[in-house]
Amino acid sequence: MRSPINRRFALGAIAGTTAVLAQIARSSAAPDAAPDLAQQLAAYVAGADASTLDAATIETAKAHFIDAIGCGIAAFGEMPVRACREVALALPGGPSTVIGTDRRTSPDLAAFANGVALRYYDFNDVYVGREPGHPSDNVTACLAIAEAEARSGRDLLLSIVLAYEIACRLMDAAELTRRGWDHPIYSLPASALAAGKLMGLAPGQLAQAINLAISGHLALNQTRVQVLSDWKGIADANATRNGVFAALLARRGVTGPSPIFEGNAGLFKQVSGPFELIIDQFGGRGGRFRINDCGVKLYPAQGGTLTAIPAAAKVAADIGDLSRIKAIEVATVNFTYLSAGKDPEKWTPETKETADHSLPYIVARAMLDGDITNDSYALAAIRDPAVRSLMAKITVRPDDALTALTPKALPNRVTATLTDGRTVSHQVDALPGFIGMPMQRSDFEQKFKRNVAKVWSDARQRQVLDYLWNLERQDKLDDLFELLVINR
């Protein structure tokens, strides 16, 4: 049963949202019309208050933010990250810092450059609804605007929770991949609303930010099929850039096409198909904030492949001499098959981007090394004759019974047939960090330290962690950006 305090928060949020919807209606050209979905989402965000964040949600938001920062620092020196950072810093003197540096640029370009770093290793968190995605990709929009607007740590945490809530609820509502579109589409309204919340935009402006963000920036799923390029790790950062830019435009009174979801050529008809969001069940309205249902990766690999790594390592450990293997079958869920196990290019990866979305490569590399790390995607590792020989023995097939276990699990089963006819098989359904298997503070800290060990001393790591675990008590964020500078 909900506590009296939680009931008061929920009722207050509902009353606040009702008032916001009334304000939208009064300012509408058709005041008697029911609010469209963009207006409803805007009302929800405008009515949200940091007081509705319970202690568990605050803890989760801090943990996921720490995880995201660690992933971004780890990738600081990688070529695509460096290239995008240089593009962003070519426009110097703005209000938002590019993390790892002491230099600033415009909020949208800072969100972009930081987002590319955060996403590069495919090691940040994951959410699996009808559509999977990476909601932490949106935190760089929150960080850029929080700094530009001189917001507090608590304001930043609220915006992060709201960005997760919007992105994850949309991922619950409709699948994009089967229709040829890509999940960064859902980051457009999430980042626009989170940025707009930090700017203090009025409800009508927030709705226009959604309209502007979605209308011109739809992402094709070609990003994640066949030969994967640098854009695989950049697409969501570009969505957050567009979301921030849309909020900046809306602040100045610019309007966008509407109704962007329900319109005659809107998102429902052109992209996603129709869906319903029951906003009265969102977090802070009596529902559980979706950030609490997001998974955290133990390995830098596409989310659907994660359980294949320990399964493959166990099979290899049981066999010992891998030359005894005649064939390997990987049974997986339908999404993982489509995104990581179907295309011929997954058997001949030539880039890190293809390799970390290749189920056969990840299985073969895990069988050889017993693990997958950031170093598993070095060019020498990708072209290793031993891994190519093992991959040639691998087939991947979708399994309906495994697919039925999603989204609470993302199972994979690895079965090796030996030259003497015997089989060795292991199936792993879920890992720590999956739904129902939460990681603890010590787990997040261990992953963070592994990610940043090459650039920060133990003392600096401790400083950053202590600051971030107390983020809700920080009145301003200036000290954070100083702590995140990498001396090279």
N, C-alpha and C positions, 0 to 999 in steps of 0.2 A: 504493500500500500504506500502511496506517495506521502511523504511527510508533510505537515502543515506548512513548513518553510517552502518546500518545493511547490506545493499547491499555490502559495502566494506568488512565487516567481512566475509560475505558469499562467495564472490568471492575470498577473500584471502584464506579461508579455502579450497575451491575447488582447487585453484591453488596449495596449499600446498599438498593436498592429491594426485593430479595428479603427482606431482614430486615424492612423496613417492612411488606411484604405479610403476612409471618408475624405481625407484631404486630397488624395489622388482624384477621387470622383468629382470633388468640387472644382478641381482645376482642369478636368477633362473637357474636351469639346463635346462629348456626349455623356453628361453627368449621370444619366440613368443607366448607362451600360455597366454590366458587371466587369470588374477589373480583369484584364487579361493576365496570362501567367507571368509575364515580365513585371507587371504592376504588383502582383501578389508576392513575388520574390523580393521585389524592392521594399514592399511594406514589411515583410518579415525581417529583412536586414536592418531597415531603419528603426524598427521597434526593438531590436535586440539590445541587451544591456549586459555589461560585464558582471553584474550581480547575479545573473542567471547561470554563470559558470560554476559548477560544483567543483569541489577540491579534486576529485578524480579526473575530471576533464581538463583542469588546469595542469595537473601532473602529466597527463597524456600529451597535451599540446606542447609542453616544454620538452618532453622526451623526443617527440617527433621533430621538433625544431632543432634540437641538438643533433639528432641523426642526420637531418638535412644539411646542417652546417658542416658536419664532418665529411659528408660525401662531397660537398663543394670544395672544401680545402684540399681533399685528396686529389682532385682532378685539376688543380690550379695550373699545373705546368703542361697539360696535354694540348696538342696542337689546335684542335677546334675550339677549345676553351680559350686559349691564348688569342686566337684570331678574333673571336667574338668580343673578347675583352678589349682588344685594340680598336675594334670598330666602335664600341661604346665610348671609350675614352678619347676618341678623336673629336668628341664634342665635350670639352672639359668645362668645369666650373658650375655644374648643376648642384642640386641639393642632396643627391643620393650617392652613396659610396659603393664602389665596386669592391666586394669583399676580397680580402687578401692584399688590398692596396690601401693607400691613404689618399686616393684620388676619387673625384666625384664626377658625375655626369647627370643627365636628365633622369627622372624617375623611371620612365619606360625603358630606357636603354640600360639602366642599372638592373632593373628587374630581368631584362633579357640576358645580360652577361652573367649575372649571378645564377640565373636559371639554367643556363647551359652548363655551368660548372657543377651545379647540384645534380644534374641529370646524367652527366657524361658516363659514369661507370654503371648506370642502371642498377644502383645500389640503394636508392632511396625507397621510401615506403610504397605500399601497393594496396589498392582496394579492389575487391572483386564483387561487383553486382551483376546485373545482366551484361554490363560492359566493364571490363577491368581498366584500371588507370592508376595514375600516380598523383594523388591529391597534394602531396608535399611540393610538387612543382609550382604550386600557387604561392608558397610562402615568400618567394622573392618579390612578388608584387606587394605583399603586406610590408615587408621589410623596407623596401624603397620608399613607399609612401609614409610609413611610420617615421622614418628619419626626416623626410622632406617636411612633414607637418609637425615635427617635434612632439610626437606622441609618446606616451609612457609604455613601459613593458606590458602592463595590463591591457592597454588598448591594442597593442600588437597581438597579444594572445587571443583577444576576442576576435580580431579580424582573421587570424589563422583558423580558429574554430569555425567561423562562418564560411570561409573559403572551402574548407573541407566539407562542411554540411551541404553547401550548394552542389559542389562537384560530385560528391558521393550519392546524394539523392537523385541526381540526374543519371548517374551510372546505374542506379537501381531501376530507373524507370524505363530505359530503352537501350537496346544494343545498337551500336553503330557499325561495328566491324563487318558484320554480314552484309550490310548495305553499301559497303565500299567507302565508309568514312572513318575518321580516326578520333580517338578519345580526347585529344586537345580541344575539340569543339566544346566540351563541357567545362574546360578551364576558362573559356572566354567569359561567360557570365559570372563564374566563381571569382575570378581575379578582378573583374570590373566592379562587382559588388563589394568585395573586401577592400579594394582601394577606395571606392566611393564612401564606404563607411568611415574610413580613417580621415577622409577629406571633410566629413560632415555634410555630405550632399543631402539635399531634400529628397523625399520619396520619388517625386516626378523625375528628378535628375538621375536617380539610381536606375529607374526604369529605362530612361533614355540611354544610359551607359550600357545596359544589356542589349538594347536594340542596335546600338552602334557596334558593340563588340562582336555580336554574332553575324550581322548582315554581310560583312565584307571579308570574313576571315575563316571560312570553312576549310577543314583539313582533310585531305584525301588519305585513304588507308594505303595507298601505294608506298607511303613512307615506311611501312612495316612488312612489305612482301617483296619477293625476289631479291635483288641485290640491295642490301641496306647501306645507306650512306650516312654522312655526318648528320644529316637532317633528322635522323631517327632520334638523336639526343637533343635536338634543337627545337623540334616542332612545338613542344609544350612551352618552352621558354618564349617562343614567338607568340604563342597564345596569351601568355601573361603580359608580354609587352603590349599586345593589342588591347588587352583588358584594361591596363593602366592608362593607355592612350585614350581609350574610349571614355573612361571616367574623367580624365582631364578635359576632354572636349565637352562632355555633359555639364561639367562645372561651369563652363563658359556659355552654356545655353544652346549648344548644338543638339539637334534632334536626329533620331534614326528611324528607319522603317518600322512600322508597327501595324498590326500585332505581329511581332517577329516569330512567335511560336505558332500561332493559330492561323496566320494570314493565308490568303489564297496561293501565295508562293513562299510561304514561311517554312520554318524548320520542320514542322510536322509533315507537310506535304512533300517537301523536297529532299529531306535528309533522314529523319528518325522514324517517321510514322507517328501517329498520335499516341500520346501517353498522358497520364494524370499524376499530378503531385498533390498529396494531401498535406498541405503546409501546416495544418493544425497538429500534425504528428511530428513535426520537425523538432530538433533539439531546442530546449528552452521553452517549448510550447507543450510540455508534458512528455515529449519523446526523448530518447537517448541520442546524444550528439554522436554523429557518425564517425567522428575522429576516433572514438573509442573502439570502433570496429575495423580499423585499418591494420593491415599487416606490416611487419618490419622484416626486411630481408637479412638473412644470415650470409648470403652469397651475392656477389655482383653478377646477376643474370636475370633474364626475363622471368617474370613472376611465375608463369606456368611451368617453368623448367626446374624450379628450386628443389622440389622433392625428389627429382631424378638424380640429384647430385649425391646425397647420402645413399640412395638405393644403388646407384652404379658403383660407388665406393665399396659398399658391402659385398656386392657380387664379385668385384675384383679381388677383395680380400679373401673371400671364400675359395676362389679359384687358384690364386697365387700366380701361376705361370699363364699369362694372358695369351700365349701362343697356342694354347690348347682350345681356344674359342673358335668355333666354326661359324656361329651366327649369333646376333643379338637382336632381340625384339624389344621395343619400347612401346608399352601401351600407355596412353595418356588421355586427357580430356579433350573434347572437341576443339575448344579455343586454342589450346596449346598445339594441337596438331595443325590447325590452320595457320597459326602465326609463327610456329617454330619447327614444324616437322613435315611440311608438305612440299614446299618448293625445292626444286633440284639444287638451287644455290646454297641451301643449308648444308649440303654435303661437300661443297667446295668453297668454304668461306675464305675471303681474301682480306677482309677488314674486321676490325674489332666490332663494328656495329652489326655485321652479319653473324659473327661468331657468338656474341652474347645473346643472340636470338636464334641460335641453332641448337635444337635438342640433340641431334647426333654429335655435334662437336662437344657440347657440354658433357654428355654422357661419356664419350671417349676420353676426354681430358680428365674427368673425374676418376675414371677407371685407372688411368695411368698415374695420376698424382695423388689420388685420395682426397682431393679438395678442388675448389675453384676460388681463385683470388683475383685481384686486379691484374696481377702479372700473368694470369692465364691467357690474356688476350694480346700479349706481345706478338709481333709478327713471326718471330722464330717459333713460338709455341703453336700458332695457328698453322704454320707450314711444316711442322714436325712430321717426318715420314711415319713415325709410329702412330701418331694420332690419325693420320689420313688412312693408314692401313686398317686401323680399328673401325673407323667410320664406314669404310666400305662394307663391313659386315653388319651394319645396323639398318634395321627397318623400323619405321614408326607407324603406328596405326591408332586411330581414335577408338575409345572403348566406352560404350554407352553406360556401363555400370560405374565406371570411374567418373564420367561426366555428371551422373546423377548425384555425386557427392558434393559438387560445387554448389554454392560458393564457400561453404564452411571448410572445405578442404580443396586442395589442388593436387590430387594424387598422380603418381607415376609408378609404373611397374617395369622393372628392367629384368629381362630373362635372357640368360646366355645358354646356348646349346653348345656342348663341348664335342670334340672330335670323336669321343667314345660314345656319343649319344645321350649322355646325362645332361640334365638341365640344372641351372642354379638361378634362382629368382628371388628378388626382394621388391616389396612394394612399400612406399612411404606416402602416407596421406597428407600429413601436415607437419610443420616444424614450429619450434618456439618463435613467437612473433605472429603466428597465424591466429585467427579468431579462436577464442577459448584457450589459447596458450600464450598469455601475455608475457612479454619480457619485463624484467625488473630494472631498476636504476643501474645496478651493476652490469647488466647485460648491455644496456645502451652505452654506458661509459666504456666498456671493453671494446665495442665496435668503434666508437668514436676515436679512441686512442689508437686503434689499428689504422684507422684512416689518416690520422694527422701526424703519426709518429715520425714520418720522414721530414717534416717541416717545422715542428714545434717541440721544444723540450718538455720534459715531464712537468716542470713548474708552470710553463705556459698552458699546457693542457689543463692543469688543475685550475688555473685562473679562469680560463674560459668556461669550464664546467661549473665552477662555483657561481660565476655571474649568471649563466643561463638557468641553472636550477633555482635561482632567485629572481627570475625575470619579472614576475608580477610585482616585485617590490622596487623595480627600477623606475625612477621618475622620468628619465630620459635615456637615450640609447647611445650617446656619444662614446662612452667608454667601451661599448661593445665593439664598435668598428676599429678602435685603436687596438683592442686585444686580437682582432682577427687579421691584422697585417702580417704578411709573410715576408721575412727578410731573406732575400736571395742574393 
